[in-house]
Amino acid sequence: MRRIKVKRFFKLFHSIYICVKQHFMLGLKMATDPRWVNIVEDNIKEILIDHAFCEQKAASNAISMIVQYPHRPDLVSAMVEICKEEMEHFDMVHKKILERGFNLGFERKDPYVKDLHEYLKKNHDNSSRESHFVNQMLFAAMIEARSCERFKILSEQLTDKDLKKFYRMLMESEARHFMTFLRFAKKYSSTIDVDERWKTFLAFEASLMSKYGKEETMHG
């Protein structure tokens, strides 16, 4: 009996440690509205379809990085791995969609992603190759960070046990991708203070969250 209690204690302690570590690592300044998960549960079909297209777009973005930066072999190798993983995730989500009797449907627009892109375009000069590259990396890192946070919420708060386990697994991948993009932004920047740009980008992203977290989409 005592052994069981000790095991439960260490399991709980480990979960708390992972959550705190993840929050610190991501650096997000504003949490998702806690009511978002209730909106999602009322329409699992929509969140799964939206998620599938998010994975597809992430894979396309990785391919784009390979095309644009073939002279950086370490970046190319990392993007190949991300592309493969994102497409595997797309396949996994698509199977969840089919298992539940749904169809993929057509791609939806992502206002959150558009807002991030417009901010970087407006506030940070894209005329130099270095600045453009840093913006691309930070853009991808932010999307991965927020997706990771959303996956964490779903893994903890969904009543659907199958999807809880599913999103727990995917959450860890998003965290790795986030770190990869941030690492390359810093590695290939010699004149830009990446930490400062990331800090201001995080502040902007936090200001966005007042209007998001109200729809059954991964970033909405």
C-alpha positions in Angstrom: 0.0 0.0 0.0 2.8 2.4 0.9 4.7 1.5 -2.3 1.7 2.4 -4.4 1.3 5.8 -2.6 5.0 6.6 -3.1 4.8 5.7 -6.8 1.8 7.9 -7.2 3.6 10.7 -5.4 6.6 10.5 -7.7 4.4 10.3 -10.7 2.5 13.4 -9.7 5.8 15.2 -8.8 7.2 14.3 -12.3 4.1 15.7 -14.0 4.3 18.9 -12.1 8.0 19.2 -12.9 7.4 18.7 -16.6 4.6 21.3 -16.7 6.7 23.9 -14.9 9.7 23.2 -17.1 7.6 23.4 -20.2 6.1 26.7 -19.3 9.5 28.2 -18.5 11.0 26.8 -21.7 8.2 28.1 -24.0 8.3 31.6 -22.5 4.6 32.4 -23.4 3.4 35.4 -21.5 -0.4 34.7 -21.7 -2.1 31.4 -21.2 -5.0 30.3 -23.3 -8.5 31.1 -22.0 -9.4 28.1 -19.9 -12.8 28.0 -21.5 -11.2 27.1 -24.8 -11.1 23.3 -24.1 -14.9 23.4 -23.4 -15.5 24.9 -26.9 -13.2 22.2 -28.4 -15.1 19.4 -26.7 -18.4 20.6 -28.2 -16.9 20.1 -31.7 -14.1 17.6 -31.8 -14.6 17.3 -35.6 -13.5 20.9 -36.1 -10.5 20.8 -33.9 -9.2 17.6 -35.6 -9.7 19.0 -39.1 -8.0 22.3 -38.2 -5.2 20.4 -36.5 -4.6 18.2 -39.6 -4.1 21.3 -41.7 -1.8 22.8 -39.1 0.5 19.8 -39.4 0.4 20.0 -43.2 1.3 23.6 -43.2 4.2 22.9 -40.8 5.5 20.3 -43.1 5.2 22.7 -46.1 7.1 25.4 -44.1 10.0 23.0 -43.4 10.2 22.2 -47.1 10.3 25.9 -47.9 13.2 26.3 -45.5 15.1 23.5 -47.3 14.5 25.3 -50.7 15.6 28.7 -49.4 18.7 27.6 -47.4 20.3 24.6 -49.1 23.7 26.1 -48.2 23.1 25.3 -44.5 23.4 21.5 -44.2 22.5 21.4 -40.5 19.4 23.4 -41.1 18.4 21.2 -44.1 18.9 18.0 -42.1 16.8 19.4 -39.2 14.0 20.5 -41.6 13.9 17.1 -43.3 13.3 15.5 -39.9 10.7 18.1 -39.0 8.9 17.6 -42.3 8.8 13.8 -41.9 7.5 14.2 -38.4 4.9 16.7 -39.3 3.6 14.6 -42.1 3.5 11.6 -39.8 1.4 13.7 -37.4 -0.8 14.7 -40.3 -1.4 11.1 -41.1 -2.1 10.3 -37.5 -4.6 13.1 -37.1 -6.2 12.2 -40.5 -6.7 8.6 -39.2 -8.4 10.0 -36.0 -10.7 12.0 -38.3 -11.6 8.9 -40.3 -12.0 6.7 -37.2 -14.7 9.1 -36.0 -16.6 9.1 -39.2 -15.5 12.5 -40.3 -13.9 13.8 -43.6 -10.9 16.1 -43.9 -12.8 18.8 -45.7 -11.1 21.9 -47.1 -8.3 24.1 -45.6 -9.3 26.9 -43.3 -7.5 30.2 -42.8 -5.6 30.9 -39.6 -6.1 34.5 -38.4 -3.6 34.0 -35.6 -0.8 33.0 -38.0 -1.7 36.0 -40.2 -1.4 38.3 -37.2 2.0 37.0 -36.3 3.2 37.4 -39.9 1.9 40.9 -40.2 3.6 42.0 -36.9 7.0 40.7 -38.0 6.6 42.3 -41.4 5.7 45.6 -40.0 8.0 45.9 -37.0 11.2 44.2 -38.2 13.0 45.0 -41.4 12.9 42.1 -43.9 15.2 43.8 -46.4 18.3 42.1 -45.1 18.7 38.3 -45.5 19.7 37.9 -41.9 16.6 39.8 -40.6 14.3 37.9 -42.9 15.8 34.6 -41.8 15.5 35.4 -38.1 11.9 36.4 -38.6 11.1 33.1 -40.4 12.7 31.2 -37.5 10.9 33.1 -34.8 7.6 32.9 -36.7 7.8 29.1 -36.8 9.0 28.9 -33.2 6.1 31.0 -31.9 3.5 28.8 -33.7 5.1 25.7 -32.3 5.2 27.2 -28.8 1.5 28.0 -28.8 0.6 24.7 -30.4 2.6 23.0 -27.7 0.7 24.9 -25.0 -2.7 24.0 -26.6 -1.7 20.3 -26.9 -0.8 20.4 -23.2 -4.3 21.7 -22.4 -5.9 19.0 -24.5 -3.8 16.3 -23.0 -4.8 17.3 -19.5 -8.4 18.5 -19.7 -10.2 16.5 -22.5 -12.6 13.9 -21.3 -11.8 11.8 -24.3 -9.1 9.4 -23.0 -7.9 8.5 -26.5 -7.3 12.1 -27.5 -5.8 13.0 -24.1 -3.1 10.4 -24.7 -2.7 11.4 -28.3 -2.1 15.1 -27.5 0.3 14.3 -24.7 2.5 12.5 -27.2 2.4 15.3 -29.8 3.0 18.0 -27.2 6.6 16.7 -26.7 7.3 17.0 -30.5 6.1 20.5 -30.7 8.4 21.5 -27.9 11.4 20.0 -29.7 10.4 21.8 -32.9 10.1 25.1 -31.0 13.6 24.8 -29.7 15.0 23.8 -33.1 13.7 27.0 -34.8 14.9 29.2 -31.9 18.3 27.6 -32.0 18.8 28.3 -35.7 17.7 31.9 -35.3 20.5 32.4 -32.8 23.1 30.4 -34.7 22.8 32.2 -38.0 22.4 35.7 -36.6 25.5 37.9 -36.1 24.1 41.5 -36.1 20.6 40.9 -34.5 19.8 40.6 -30.9 17.6 37.5 -31.3 16.7 37.3 -27.6 15.5 40.9 -27.6 13.5 40.3 -30.8 12.0 37.2 -29.3 11.1 39.0 -26.1 9.2 41.7 -28.0 7.5 39.1 -30.2 6.4 37.2 -27.1 4.9 40.4 -25.7 3.0 41.0 -28.9 1.7 37.4 -29.0 0.4 37.8 -25.4 -1.6 40.8 -26.5 -3.2 38.8 -29.2 -4.5 36.2 -26.8 -7.3 38.5 -25.6 -9.1 37.8 -28.9 -8.2 34.2 -29.3 -9.1 31.0 -27.4 -12.8 31.4 -28.4 -13.1 29.0 -31.4 -12.7 25.2 -31.9 -9.4 25.7 -33.8 -5.9 25.0 -32.8 -4.9 28.7 -32.7 -8.3 30.3 -32.6 
